[in-house]
Amino acid sequence: MDKNIFDNLNEAIIASLSQFVNAYSGLLQVLNYLAIAVFFFYALTKCWQAQRYLAHTDLRQLGEGVEDFAKLDNRSSLATVAASFFCKTKRHYQQERHNDRRQNSTPPDGYIRDAAFQYSERYFQEQFLEPISLIANLMPPLGFLGTIIGISVHFLSNAGTLNSNLTVTGIATALYTTFVGLICFTILEFMLKIFYPLSRKRIEEGLEAVSDLEFLPEERKVA
């Protein structure tokens, strides 16, 4: 029976892919390893930055005044970010109460603390945890992609042979990319497991350090 159009199309696609893989297999493997390396080292950079944000802070300095938190930069710790948000929010409500005599109360500290905690936690997640998590989740697929390319090249180049030693060696070599991807994924996931509870601890420390601040002393109020 003659081949129909779908069989011919299937053979043409396979032939084209085989030719492409055979011609550019080395380049594809190098690009795959390079992509894993670039993404992984970018994630490690984010881990280092996150660790710097989570570094211990001299919490005695956090209670010296609101102006300490007026300007934040890339070297500010997460405890300082949480303290800054708490201070600015509470001072804002107290100033509104001072300027508007009809407003008889300000939100309780517990409400402001919860808002500051959520803001700081979300800030840290968006800046560090989410990029690290995204790259960690990319590592296994990149590894699998390299393995598929390697296995495809092996079977295409050894079609019709029954050399079991050659087959085992080729498949083992192809699996290296998956192994590397899973190792990178494990390292990044381990870092995430450390950063998440530590970030909550640092936020709590910053909020505890400023919870009893006097934000609007009498001498600074406008009559």
PyMOL CGO cylinders between C-alpha atoms (Angstrom):
from pymol import cmd
from pymol.cgo import CYLINDER

trace = [
    CYLINDER, 0.00, 0.00, 0.00, 1.32, 3.39, -0.95, 0.3, 1, 1, 1, 1, 1, 1,
    CYLINDER, 1.32, 3.39, -0.95, 2.14, 5.79, 1.84, 0.3, 1, 1, 1, 1, 1, 1,
    CYLINDER, 2.14, 5.79, 1.84, -0.36, 8.52, 2.39, 0.3, 1, 1, 1, 1, 1, 1,
    CYLINDER, -0.36, 8.52, 2.39, 0.42, 12.19, 2.82, 0.3, 1, 1, 1, 1, 1, 1,
    CYLINDER, 0.42, 12.19, 2.82, 0.61, 11.92, 6.60, 0.3, 1, 1, 1, 1, 1, 1,
    CYLINDER, 0.61, 11.92, 6.60, 3.23, 9.18, 6.48, 0.3, 1, 1, 1, 1, 1, 1,
    CYLINDER, 3.23, 9.18, 6.48, 5.31, 11.22, 4.07, 0.3, 1, 1, 1, 1, 1, 1,
    CYLINDER, 5.31, 11.22, 4.07, 4.95, 14.30, 6.24, 0.3, 1, 1, 1, 1, 1, 1,
    CYLINDER, 4.95, 14.30, 6.24, 5.95, 12.31, 9.33, 0.3, 1, 1, 1, 1, 1, 1,
    CYLINDER, 5.95, 12.31, 9.33, 9.06, 10.97, 7.61, 0.3, 1, 1, 1, 1, 1, 1,
    CYLINDER, 9.06, 10.97, 7.61, 9.99, 14.44, 6.41, 0.3, 1, 1, 1, 1, 1, 1,
    CYLINDER, 9.99, 14.44, 6.41, 9.69, 15.88, 9.91, 0.3, 1, 1, 1, 1, 1, 1,
    CYLINDER, 9.69, 15.88, 9.91, 11.76, 13.08, 11.43, 0.3, 1, 1, 1, 1, 1, 1,
    CYLINDER, 11.76, 13.08, 11.43, 14.42, 13.43, 8.75, 0.3, 1, 1, 1, 1, 1, 1,
    CYLINDER, 14.42, 13.43, 8.75, 14.61, 17.19, 9.26, 0.3, 1, 1, 1, 1, 1, 1,
    CYLINDER, 14.61, 17.19, 9.26, 14.85, 16.86, 13.04, 0.3, 1, 1, 1, 1, 1, 1,
    CYLINDER, 14.85, 16.86, 13.04, 17.46, 14.12, 12.76, 0.3, 1, 1, 1, 1, 1, 1,
    CYLINDER, 17.46, 14.12, 12.76, 19.56, 16.24, 10.44, 0.3, 1, 1, 1, 1, 1, 1,
    CYLINDER, 19.56, 16.24, 10.44, 19.24, 19.26, 12.72, 0.3, 1, 1, 1, 1, 1, 1,
    CYLINDER, 19.24, 19.26, 12.72, 20.12, 17.32, 15.88, 0.3, 1, 1, 1, 1, 1, 1,
    CYLINDER, 20.12, 17.32, 15.88, 23.09, 15.60, 14.24, 0.3, 1, 1, 1, 1, 1, 1,
    CYLINDER, 23.09, 15.60, 14.24, 24.39, 18.88, 12.83, 0.3, 1, 1, 1, 1, 1, 1,
    CYLINDER, 24.39, 18.88, 12.83, 23.99, 21.00, 15.97, 0.3, 1, 1, 1, 1, 1, 1,
    CYLINDER, 23.99, 21.00, 15.97, 24.00, 18.47, 18.82, 0.3, 1, 1, 1, 1, 1, 1,
    CYLINDER, 24.00, 18.47, 18.82, 27.25, 19.77, 20.31, 0.3, 1, 1, 1, 1, 1, 1,
    CYLINDER, 27.25, 19.77, 20.31, 26.07, 23.38, 20.17, 0.3, 1, 1, 1, 1, 1, 1,
    CYLINDER, 26.07, 23.38, 20.17, 22.71, 22.45, 21.72, 0.3, 1, 1, 1, 1, 1, 1,
    CYLINDER, 22.71, 22.45, 21.72, 24.40, 20.65, 24.61, 0.3, 1, 1, 1, 1, 1, 1,
    CYLINDER, 24.40, 20.65, 24.61, 26.77, 23.54, 25.23, 0.3, 1, 1, 1, 1, 1, 1,
    CYLINDER, 26.77, 23.54, 25.23, 23.87, 26.02, 25.17, 0.3, 1, 1, 1, 1, 1, 1,
    CYLINDER, 23.87, 26.02, 25.17, 21.94, 23.81, 27.57, 0.3, 1, 1, 1, 1, 1, 1,
    CYLINDER, 21.94, 23.81, 27.57, 24.80, 23.67, 30.09, 0.3, 1, 1, 1, 1, 1, 1,
    CYLINDER, 24.80, 23.67, 30.09, 25.39, 27.39, 29.63, 0.3, 1, 1, 1, 1, 1, 1,
    CYLINDER, 25.39, 27.39, 29.63, 21.73, 28.17, 30.32, 0.3, 1, 1, 1, 1, 1, 1,
    CYLINDER, 21.73, 28.17, 30.32, 21.81, 26.07, 33.50, 0.3, 1, 1, 1, 1, 1, 1,
    CYLINDER, 21.81, 26.07, 33.50, 25.01, 27.79, 34.64, 0.3, 1, 1, 1, 1, 1, 1,
    CYLINDER, 25.01, 27.79, 34.64, 23.75, 31.33, 33.93, 0.3, 1, 1, 1, 1, 1, 1,
    CYLINDER, 23.75, 31.33, 33.93, 20.40, 30.82, 35.68, 0.3, 1, 1, 1, 1, 1, 1,
    CYLINDER, 20.40, 30.82, 35.68, 21.99, 29.03, 38.61, 0.3, 1, 1, 1, 1, 1, 1,
    CYLINDER, 21.99, 29.03, 38.61, 24.63, 31.70, 39.25, 0.3, 1, 1, 1, 1, 1, 1,
    CYLINDER, 24.63, 31.70, 39.25, 21.99, 34.41, 38.94, 0.3, 1, 1, 1, 1, 1, 1,
    CYLINDER, 21.99, 34.41, 38.94, 19.98, 32.57, 41.60, 0.3, 1, 1, 1, 1, 1, 1,
    CYLINDER, 19.98, 32.57, 41.60, 23.09, 32.30, 43.77, 0.3, 1, 1, 1, 1, 1, 1,
    CYLINDER, 23.09, 32.30, 43.77, 23.52, 36.06, 43.44, 0.3, 1, 1, 1, 1, 1, 1,
    CYLINDER, 23.52, 36.06, 43.44, 19.96, 36.51, 44.65, 0.3, 1, 1, 1, 1, 1, 1,
    CYLINDER, 19.96, 36.51, 44.65, 20.71, 34.14, 47.53, 0.3, 1, 1, 1, 1, 1, 1,
    CYLINDER, 20.71, 34.14, 47.53, 23.72, 36.22, 48.52, 0.3, 1, 1, 1, 1, 1, 1,
    CYLINDER, 23.72, 36.22, 48.52, 21.66, 39.42, 48.39, 0.3, 1, 1, 1, 1, 1, 1,
    CYLINDER, 21.66, 39.42, 48.39, 18.91, 37.79, 50.44, 0.3, 1, 1, 1, 1, 1, 1,
    CYLINDER, 18.91, 37.79, 50.44, 21.44, 36.65, 53.02, 0.3, 1, 1, 1, 1, 1, 1,
    CYLINDER, 21.44, 36.65, 53.02, 22.71, 40.23, 53.28, 0.3, 1, 1, 1, 1, 1, 1,
    CYLINDER, 22.71, 40.23, 53.28, 19.15, 41.46, 53.88, 0.3, 1, 1, 1, 1, 1, 1,
    CYLINDER, 19.15, 41.46, 53.88, 18.76, 38.85, 56.59, 0.3, 1, 1, 1, 1, 1, 1,
    CYLINDER, 18.76, 38.85, 56.59, 22.05, 39.65, 58.29, 0.3, 1, 1, 1, 1, 1, 1,
    CYLINDER, 22.05, 39.65, 58.29, 21.95, 40.55, 61.94, 0.3, 1, 1, 1, 1, 1, 1,
    CYLINDER, 21.95, 40.55, 61.94, 21.17, 44.19, 62.67, 0.3, 1, 1, 1, 1, 1, 1,
    CYLINDER, 21.17, 44.19, 62.67, 22.11, 46.22, 65.71, 0.3, 1, 1, 1, 1, 1, 1,
    CYLINDER, 22.11, 46.22, 65.71, 18.53, 46.46, 66.93, 0.3, 1, 1, 1, 1, 1, 1,
    CYLINDER, 18.53, 46.46, 66.93, 19.47, 49.09, 69.52, 0.3, 1, 1, 1, 1, 1, 1,
    CYLINDER, 19.47, 49.09, 69.52, 19.88, 51.58, 66.69, 0.3, 1, 1, 1, 1, 1, 1,
    CYLINDER, 19.88, 51.58, 66.69, 16.36, 50.94, 65.45, 0.3, 1, 1, 1, 1, 1, 1,
    CYLINDER, 16.36, 50.94, 65.45, 14.87, 52.66, 68.48, 0.3, 1, 1, 1, 1, 1, 1,
    CYLINDER, 14.87, 52.66, 68.48, 16.74, 55.94, 68.21, 0.3, 1, 1, 1, 1, 1, 1,
    CYLINDER, 16.74, 55.94, 68.21, 14.15, 57.77, 66.13, 0.3, 1, 1, 1, 1, 1, 1,
    CYLINDER, 14.15, 57.77, 66.13, 11.86, 57.71, 63.13, 0.3, 1, 1, 1, 1, 1, 1,
    CYLINDER, 11.86, 57.71, 63.13, 14.30, 59.64, 60.95, 0.3, 1, 1, 1, 1, 1, 1,
    CYLINDER, 14.30, 59.64, 60.95, 16.60, 56.60, 61.03, 0.3, 1, 1, 1, 1, 1, 1,
    CYLINDER, 16.60, 56.60, 61.03, 14.16, 54.90, 58.68, 0.3, 1, 1, 1, 1, 1, 1,
    CYLINDER, 14.16, 54.90, 58.68, 13.42, 57.80, 56.35, 0.3, 1, 1, 1, 1, 1, 1,
    CYLINDER, 13.42, 57.80, 56.35, 15.84, 56.60, 53.69, 0.3, 1, 1, 1, 1, 1, 1,
    CYLINDER, 15.84, 56.60, 53.69, 16.32, 52.97, 52.77, 0.3, 1, 1, 1, 1, 1, 1,
    CYLINDER, 16.32, 52.97, 52.77, 18.90, 51.65, 50.34, 0.3, 1, 1, 1, 1, 1, 1,
    CYLINDER, 18.90, 51.65, 50.34, 20.06, 48.29, 49.01, 0.3, 1, 1, 1, 1, 1, 1,
    CYLINDER, 20.06, 48.29, 49.01, 22.11, 47.76, 52.17, 0.3, 1, 1, 1, 1, 1, 1,
    CYLINDER, 22.11, 47.76, 52.17, 19.13, 48.07, 54.49, 0.3, 1, 1, 1, 1, 1, 1,
    CYLINDER, 19.13, 48.07, 54.49, 18.31, 44.90, 56.37, 0.3, 1, 1, 1, 1, 1, 1,
    CYLINDER, 18.31, 44.90, 56.37, 14.88, 43.30, 56.36, 0.3, 1, 1, 1, 1, 1, 1,
    CYLINDER, 14.88, 43.30, 56.36, 14.48, 44.20, 60.04, 0.3, 1, 1, 1, 1, 1, 1,
    CYLINDER, 14.48, 44.20, 60.04, 15.01, 47.85, 59.10, 0.3, 1, 1, 1, 1, 1, 1,
    CYLINDER, 15.01, 47.85, 59.10, 12.48, 47.63, 56.27, 0.3, 1, 1, 1, 1, 1, 1,
    CYLINDER, 12.48, 47.63, 56.27, 9.85, 46.24, 58.66, 0.3, 1, 1, 1, 1, 1, 1,
    CYLINDER, 9.85, 46.24, 58.66, 10.67, 48.86, 61.31, 0.3, 1, 1, 1, 1, 1, 1,
    CYLINDER, 10.67, 48.86, 61.31, 10.55, 51.63, 58.70, 0.3, 1, 1, 1, 1, 1, 1,
    CYLINDER, 10.55, 51.63, 58.70, 7.11, 50.65, 57.47, 0.3, 1, 1, 1, 1, 1, 1,
    CYLINDER, 7.11, 50.65, 57.47, 5.76, 50.37, 61.02, 0.3, 1, 1, 1, 1, 1, 1,
    CYLINDER, 5.76, 50.37, 61.02, 7.18, 53.75, 62.00, 0.3, 1, 1, 1, 1, 1, 1,
    CYLINDER, 7.18, 53.75, 62.00, 5.98, 55.59, 58.92, 0.3, 1, 1, 1, 1, 1, 1,
    CYLINDER, 5.98, 55.59, 58.92, 2.50, 54.08, 59.11, 0.3, 1, 1, 1, 1, 1, 1,
    CYLINDER, 2.50, 54.08, 59.11, 2.00, 54.82, 62.78, 0.3, 1, 1, 1, 1, 1, 1,
    CYLINDER, 2.00, 54.82, 62.78, 3.38, 58.32, 62.45, 0.3, 1, 1, 1, 1, 1, 1,
    CYLINDER, 3.38, 58.32, 62.45, 1.08, 58.95, 59.49, 0.3, 1, 1, 1, 1, 1, 1,
    CYLINDER, 1.08, 58.95, 59.49, -2.00, 57.98, 61.51, 0.3, 1, 1, 1, 1, 1, 1,
    CYLINDER, -2.00, 57.98, 61.51, -0.91, 60.07, 64.48, 0.3, 1, 1, 1, 1, 1, 1,
    CYLINDER, -0.91, 60.07, 64.48, -0.28, 63.11, 62.33, 0.3, 1, 1, 1, 1, 1, 1,
    CYLINDER, -0.28, 63.11, 62.33, -3.70, 62.70, 60.75, 0.3, 1, 1, 1, 1, 1, 1,
    CYLINDER, -3.70, 62.70, 60.75, -5.23, 62.52, 64.21, 0.3, 1, 1, 1, 1, 1, 1,
    CYLINDER, -5.23, 62.52, 64.21, -3.31, 65.63, 65.29, 0.3, 1, 1, 1, 1, 1, 1,
    CYLINDER, -3.31, 65.63, 65.29, -4.36, 67.60, 62.20, 0.3, 1, 1, 1, 1, 1, 1,
    CYLINDER, -4.36, 67.60, 62.20, -7.97, 66.46, 62.25, 0.3, 1, 1, 1, 1, 1, 1,
    CYLINDER, -7.97, 66.46, 62.25, -9.52, 66.95, 65.69, 0.3, 1, 1, 1, 1, 1, 1,
    CYLINDER, -9.52, 66.95, 65.69, -12.61, 65.01, 64.61, 0.3, 1, 1, 1, 1, 1, 1,
    CYLINDER, -12.61, 65.01, 64.61, -10.53, 61.84, 64.39, 0.3, 1, 1, 1, 1, 1, 1,
    CYLINDER, -10.53, 61.84, 64.39, -10.46, 60.57, 67.94, 0.3, 1, 1, 1, 1, 1, 1,
    CYLINDER, -10.46, 60.57, 67.94, -8.45, 57.39, 67.56, 0.3, 1, 1, 1, 1, 1, 1,
    CYLINDER, -8.45, 57.39, 67.56, -5.72, 55.71, 65.57, 0.3, 1, 1, 1, 1, 1, 1,
    CYLINDER, -5.72, 55.71, 65.57, -5.57, 52.05, 64.55, 0.3, 1, 1, 1, 1, 1, 1,
    CYLINDER, -5.57, 52.05, 64.55, -4.17, 49.81, 67.28, 0.3, 1, 1, 1, 1, 1, 1,
    CYLINDER, -4.17, 49.81, 67.28, -0.51, 48.81, 67.15, 0.3, 1, 1, 1, 1, 1, 1,
    CYLINDER, -0.51, 48.81, 67.15, -1.50, 45.22, 66.47, 0.3, 1, 1, 1, 1, 1, 1,
    CYLINDER, -1.50, 45.22, 66.47, -3.20, 46.25, 63.23, 0.3, 1, 1, 1, 1, 1, 1,
    CYLINDER, -3.20, 46.25, 63.23, -0.18, 48.28, 62.12, 0.3, 1, 1, 1, 1, 1, 1,
    CYLINDER, -0.18, 48.28, 62.12, 2.17, 45.45, 63.08, 0.3, 1, 1, 1, 1, 1, 1,
    CYLINDER, 2.17, 45.45, 63.08, 0.20, 42.99, 60.95, 0.3, 1, 1, 1, 1, 1, 1,
    CYLINDER, 0.20, 42.99, 60.95, 0.27, 45.38, 58.01, 0.3, 1, 1, 1, 1, 1, 1,
    CYLINDER, 0.27, 45.38, 58.01, 4.01, 45.97, 58.43, 0.3, 1, 1, 1, 1, 1, 1,
    CYLINDER, 4.01, 45.97, 58.43, 4.65, 42.24, 58.71, 0.3, 1, 1, 1, 1, 1, 1,
    CYLINDER, 4.65, 42.24, 58.71, 2.69, 41.45, 55.56, 0.3, 1, 1, 1, 1, 1, 1,
    CYLINDER, 2.69, 41.45, 55.56, 4.30, 44.29, 53.62, 0.3, 1, 1, 1, 1, 1, 1,
    CYLINDER, 4.30, 44.29, 53.62, 7.83, 43.29, 54.65, 0.3, 1, 1, 1, 1, 1, 1,
    CYLINDER, 7.83, 43.29, 54.65, 7.23, 39.61, 53.98, 0.3, 1, 1, 1, 1, 1, 1,
    CYLINDER, 7.23, 39.61, 53.98, 5.77, 40.33, 50.55, 0.3, 1, 1, 1, 1, 1, 1,
    CYLINDER, 5.77, 40.33, 50.55, 8.61, 42.75, 49.79, 0.3, 1, 1, 1, 1, 1, 1,
    CYLINDER, 8.61, 42.75, 49.79, 11.22, 40.11, 50.59, 0.3, 1, 1, 1, 1, 1, 1,
    CYLINDER, 11.22, 40.11, 50.59, 9.39, 37.45, 48.61, 0.3, 1, 1, 1, 1, 1, 1,
    CYLINDER, 9.39, 37.45, 48.61, 9.08, 39.62, 45.50, 0.3, 1, 1, 1, 1, 1, 1,
    CYLINDER, 9.08, 39.62, 45.50, 12.68, 40.76, 45.64, 0.3, 1, 1, 1, 1, 1, 1,
    CYLINDER, 12.68, 40.76, 45.64, 14.36, 37.45, 46.41, 0.3, 1, 1, 1, 1, 1, 1,
    CYLINDER, 14.36, 37.45, 46.41, 12.27, 34.34, 47.12, 0.3, 1, 1, 1, 1, 1, 1,
    CYLINDER, 12.27, 34.34, 47.12, 10.14, 34.43, 43.98, 0.3, 1, 1, 1, 1, 1, 1,
    CYLINDER, 10.14, 34.43, 43.98, 13.09, 34.85, 41.54, 0.3, 1, 1, 1, 1, 1, 1,
    CYLINDER, 13.09, 34.85, 41.54, 15.01, 32.08, 43.33, 0.3, 1, 1, 1, 1, 1, 1,
    CYLINDER, 15.01, 32.08, 43.33, 11.96, 29.81, 43.29, 0.3, 1, 1, 1, 1, 1, 1,
    CYLINDER, 11.96, 29.81, 43.29, 11.34, 30.49, 39.59, 0.3, 1, 1, 1, 1, 1, 1,
    CYLINDER, 11.34, 30.49, 39.59, 14.91, 29.61, 38.64, 0.3, 1, 1, 1, 1, 1, 1,
    CYLINDER, 14.91, 29.61, 38.64, 14.87, 26.54, 40.90, 0.3, 1, 1, 1, 1, 1, 1,
    CYLINDER, 14.87, 26.54, 40.90, 11.80, 25.28, 39.06, 0.3, 1, 1, 1, 1, 1, 1,
    CYLINDER, 11.80, 25.28, 39.06, 13.56, 25.82, 35.72, 0.3, 1, 1, 1, 1, 1, 1,
    CYLINDER, 13.56, 25.82, 35.72, 16.51, 23.60, 36.62, 0.3, 1, 1, 1, 1, 1, 1,
    CYLINDER, 16.51, 23.60, 36.62, 14.85, 20.15, 36.20, 0.3, 1, 1, 1, 1, 1, 1,
    CYLINDER, 14.85, 20.15, 36.20, 13.23, 20.99, 32.81, 0.3, 1, 1, 1, 1, 1, 1,
    CYLINDER, 13.23, 20.99, 32.81, 16.54, 22.32, 31.50, 0.3, 1, 1, 1, 1, 1, 1,
    CYLINDER, 16.54, 22.32, 31.50, 18.24, 19.15, 32.69, 0.3, 1, 1, 1, 1, 1, 1,
    CYLINDER, 18.24, 19.15, 32.69, 15.58, 16.96, 31.06, 0.3, 1, 1, 1, 1, 1, 1,
    CYLINDER, 15.58, 16.96, 31.06, 15.95, 18.93, 27.82, 0.3, 1, 1, 1, 1, 1, 1,
    CYLINDER, 15.95, 18.93, 27.82, 19.68, 18.24, 27.74, 0.3, 1, 1, 1, 1, 1, 1,
    CYLINDER, 19.68, 18.24, 27.74, 19.06, 14.56, 28.45, 0.3, 1, 1, 1, 1, 1, 1,
    CYLINDER, 19.06, 14.56, 28.45, 16.53, 14.27, 25.63, 0.3, 1, 1, 1, 1, 1, 1,
    CYLINDER, 16.53, 14.27, 25.63, 18.98, 15.90, 23.22, 0.3, 1, 1, 1, 1, 1, 1,
    CYLINDER, 18.98, 15.90, 23.22, 21.79, 13.60, 24.34, 0.3, 1, 1, 1, 1, 1, 1,
    CYLINDER, 21.79, 13.60, 24.34, 19.70, 10.42, 24.08, 0.3, 1, 1, 1, 1, 1, 1,
    CYLINDER, 19.70, 10.42, 24.08, 18.37, 11.47, 20.66, 0.3, 1, 1, 1, 1, 1, 1,
    CYLINDER, 18.37, 11.47, 20.66, 21.89, 12.04, 19.37, 0.3, 1, 1, 1, 1, 1, 1,
    CYLINDER, 21.89, 12.04, 19.37, 23.06, 8.72, 20.80, 0.3, 1, 1, 1, 1, 1, 1,
    CYLINDER, 23.06, 8.72, 20.80, 20.33, 6.63, 19.18, 0.3, 1, 1, 1, 1, 1, 1,
    CYLINDER, 20.33, 6.63, 19.18, 20.55, 8.47, 15.89, 0.3, 1, 1, 1, 1, 1, 1,
    CYLINDER, 20.55, 8.47, 15.89, 24.30, 7.99, 15.70, 0.3, 1, 1, 1, 1, 1, 1,
    CYLINDER, 24.30, 7.99, 15.70, 24.18, 4.33, 16.79, 0.3, 1, 1, 1, 1, 1, 1,
    CYLINDER, 24.18, 4.33, 16.79, 21.13, 3.16, 14.88, 0.3, 1, 1, 1, 1, 1, 1,
    CYLINDER, 21.13, 3.16, 14.88, 21.34, -0.51, 13.98, 0.3, 1, 1, 1, 1, 1, 1,
    CYLINDER, 21.34, -0.51, 13.98, 24.09, -1.36, 16.46, 0.3, 1, 1, 1, 1, 1, 1,
    CYLINDER, 24.09, -1.36, 16.46, 23.70, -3.75, 19.38, 0.3, 1, 1, 1, 1, 1, 1,
    CYLINDER, 23.70, -3.75, 19.38, 26.69, -2.62, 21.42, 0.3, 1, 1, 1, 1, 1, 1,
    CYLINDER, 26.69, -2.62, 21.42, 25.27, -2.64, 24.95, 0.3, 1, 1, 1, 1, 1, 1,
    CYLINDER, 25.27, -2.64, 24.95, 28.36, -1.01, 26.46, 0.3, 1, 1, 1, 1, 1, 1,
    CYLINDER, 28.36, -1.01, 26.46, 28.12, 1.86, 23.99, 0.3, 1, 1, 1, 1, 1, 1,
    CYLINDER, 28.12, 1.86, 23.99, 24.41, 2.23, 24.70, 0.3, 1, 1, 1, 1, 1, 1,
    CYLINDER, 24.41, 2.23, 24.70, 24.88, 2.35, 28.48, 0.3, 1, 1, 1, 1, 1, 1,
    CYLINDER, 24.88, 2.35, 28.48, 27.74, 4.86, 28.19, 0.3, 1, 1, 1, 1, 1, 1,
    CYLINDER, 27.74, 4.86, 28.19, 25.78, 7.09, 25.85, 0.3, 1, 1, 1, 1, 1, 1,
    CYLINDER, 25.78, 7.09, 25.85, 22.66, 7.13, 27.99, 0.3, 1, 1, 1, 1, 1, 1,
    CYLINDER, 22.66, 7.13, 27.99, 24.70, 7.75, 31.15, 0.3, 1, 1, 1, 1, 1, 1,
    CYLINDER, 24.70, 7.75, 31.15, 26.39, 10.71, 29.46, 0.3, 1, 1, 1, 1, 1, 1,
    CYLINDER, 26.39, 10.71, 29.46, 23.03, 12.09, 28.37, 0.3, 1, 1, 1, 1, 1, 1,
    CYLINDER, 23.03, 12.09, 28.37, 21.70, 11.84, 31.92, 0.3, 1, 1, 1, 1, 1, 1,
    CYLINDER, 21.70, 11.84, 31.92, 24.41, 14.13, 33.26, 0.3, 1, 1, 1, 1, 1, 1,
    CYLINDER, 24.41, 14.13, 33.26, 22.38, 17.24, 32.43, 0.3, 1, 1, 1, 1, 1, 1,
    CYLINDER, 22.38, 17.24, 32.43, 19.42, 15.94, 34.41, 0.3, 1, 1, 1, 1, 1, 1,
    CYLINDER, 19.42, 15.94, 34.41, 21.76, 15.16, 37.30, 0.3, 1, 1, 1, 1, 1, 1,
    CYLINDER, 21.76, 15.16, 37.30, 23.21, 18.69, 37.19, 0.3, 1, 1, 1, 1, 1, 1,
    CYLINDER, 23.21, 18.69, 37.19, 19.75, 20.25, 36.95, 0.3, 1, 1, 1, 1, 1, 1,
    CYLINDER, 19.75, 20.25, 36.95, 18.47, 18.29, 39.94, 0.3, 1, 1, 1, 1, 1, 1,
    CYLINDER, 18.47, 18.29, 39.94, 21.54, 19.17, 42.01, 0.3, 1, 1, 1, 1, 1, 1,
    CYLINDER, 21.54, 19.17, 42.01, 21.02, 22.89, 41.27, 0.3, 1, 1, 1, 1, 1, 1,
    CYLINDER, 21.02, 22.89, 41.27, 17.30, 22.55, 42.07, 0.3, 1, 1, 1, 1, 1, 1,
    CYLINDER, 17.30, 22.55, 42.07, 18.07, 20.86, 45.41, 0.3, 1, 1, 1, 1, 1, 1,
    CYLINDER, 18.07, 20.86, 45.41, 20.56, 23.56, 46.43, 0.3, 1, 1, 1, 1, 1, 1,
    CYLINDER, 20.56, 23.56, 46.43, 18.17, 26.41, 45.63, 0.3, 1, 1, 1, 1, 1, 1,
    CYLINDER, 18.17, 26.41, 45.63, 15.23, 24.72, 47.36, 0.3, 1, 1, 1, 1, 1, 1,
    CYLINDER, 15.23, 24.72, 47.36, 17.40, 24.20, 50.43, 0.3, 1, 1, 1, 1, 1, 1,
    CYLINDER, 17.40, 24.20, 50.43, 18.26, 27.90, 50.45, 0.3, 1, 1, 1, 1, 1, 1,
    CYLINDER, 18.26, 27.90, 50.45, 14.57, 28.80, 50.16, 0.3, 1, 1, 1, 1, 1, 1,
    CYLINDER, 14.57, 28.80, 50.16, 13.76, 26.59, 53.15, 0.3, 1, 1, 1, 1, 1, 1,
    CYLINDER, 13.76, 26.59, 53.15, 16.34, 28.54, 55.17, 0.3, 1, 1, 1, 1, 1, 1,
    CYLINDER, 16.34, 28.54, 55.17, 15.37, 32.03, 53.98, 0.3, 1, 1, 1, 1, 1, 1,
    CYLINDER, 15.37, 32.03, 53.98, 11.63, 31.82, 54.56, 0.3, 1, 1, 1, 1, 1, 1,
    CYLINDER, 11.63, 31.82, 54.56, 11.57, 31.20, 58.35, 0.3, 1, 1, 1, 1, 1, 1,
    CYLINDER, 11.57, 31.20, 58.35, 14.62, 33.43, 58.86, 0.3, 1, 1, 1, 1, 1, 1,
    CYLINDER, 14.62, 33.43, 58.86, 12.90, 36.31, 57.06, 0.3, 1, 1, 1, 1, 1, 1,
    CYLINDER, 12.90, 36.31, 57.06, 9.89, 36.03, 59.38, 0.3, 1, 1, 1, 1, 1, 1,
    CYLINDER, 9.89, 36.03, 59.38, 12.23, 36.04, 62.37, 0.3, 1, 1, 1, 1, 1, 1,
    CYLINDER, 12.23, 36.04, 62.37, 14.02, 39.19, 61.16, 0.3, 1, 1, 1, 1, 1, 1,
    CYLINDER, 14.02, 39.19, 61.16, 10.72, 40.97, 60.56, 0.3, 1, 1, 1, 1, 1, 1,
    CYLINDER, 10.72, 40.97, 60.56, 9.58, 40.14, 64.08, 0.3, 1, 1, 1, 1, 1, 1,
    CYLINDER, 9.58, 40.14, 64.08, 12.87, 41.43, 65.50, 0.3, 1, 1, 1, 1, 1, 1,
    CYLINDER, 12.87, 41.43, 65.50, 12.54, 44.73, 63.65, 0.3, 1, 1, 1, 1, 1, 1,
    CYLINDER, 12.54, 44.73, 63.65, 8.95, 45.21, 64.77, 0.3, 1, 1, 1, 1, 1, 1,
    CYLINDER, 8.95, 45.21, 64.77, 9.79, 44.36, 68.37, 0.3, 1, 1, 1, 1, 1, 1,
    CYLINDER, 9.79, 44.36, 68.37, 12.58, 46.93, 68.38, 0.3, 1, 1, 1, 1, 1, 1,
    CYLINDER, 12.58, 46.93, 68.38, 10.26, 49.82, 67.46, 0.3, 1, 1, 1, 1, 1, 1,
    CYLINDER, 10.26, 49.82, 67.46, 6.99, 48.74, 69.03, 0.3, 1, 1, 1, 1, 1, 1,
    CYLINDER, 6.99, 48.74, 69.03, 7.35, 51.14, 71.97, 0.3, 1, 1, 1, 1, 1, 1,
    CYLINDER, 7.35, 51.14, 71.97, 8.64, 54.19, 70.10, 0.3, 1, 1, 1, 1, 1, 1,
    CYLINDER, 8.64, 54.19, 70.10, 7.11, 57.59, 70.88, 0.3, 1, 1, 1, 1, 1, 1,
    CYLINDER, 7.11, 57.59, 70.88, 6.41, 58.93, 67.42, 0.3, 1, 1, 1, 1, 1, 1,
    CYLINDER, 6.41, 58.93, 67.42, 5.10, 62.43, 68.10, 0.3, 1, 1, 1, 1, 1, 1,
    CYLINDER, 5.10, 62.43, 68.10, 6.64, 63.94, 71.22, 0.3, 1, 1, 1, 1, 1, 1,
    CYLINDER, 6.64, 63.94, 71.22, 4.82, 66.94, 72.62, 0.3, 1, 1, 1, 1, 1, 1,
    CYLINDER, 4.82, 66.94, 72.62, 7.59, 69.38, 71.74, 0.3, 1, 1, 1, 1, 1, 1,
    CYLINDER, 7.59, 69.38, 71.74, 7.31, 68.47, 68.08, 0.3, 1, 1, 1, 1, 1, 1,
    CYLINDER, 7.31, 68.47, 68.08, 3.54, 68.86, 67.81, 0.3, 1, 1, 1, 1, 1, 1,
    CYLINDER, 3.54, 68.86, 67.81, 2.18, 71.98, 66.19, 0.3, 1, 1, 1, 1, 1, 1,
    CYLINDER, 2.18, 71.98, 66.19, -0.15, 73.89, 68.37, 0.3, 1, 1, 1, 1, 1, 1,
]
cmd.load_cgo(trace, "trace")
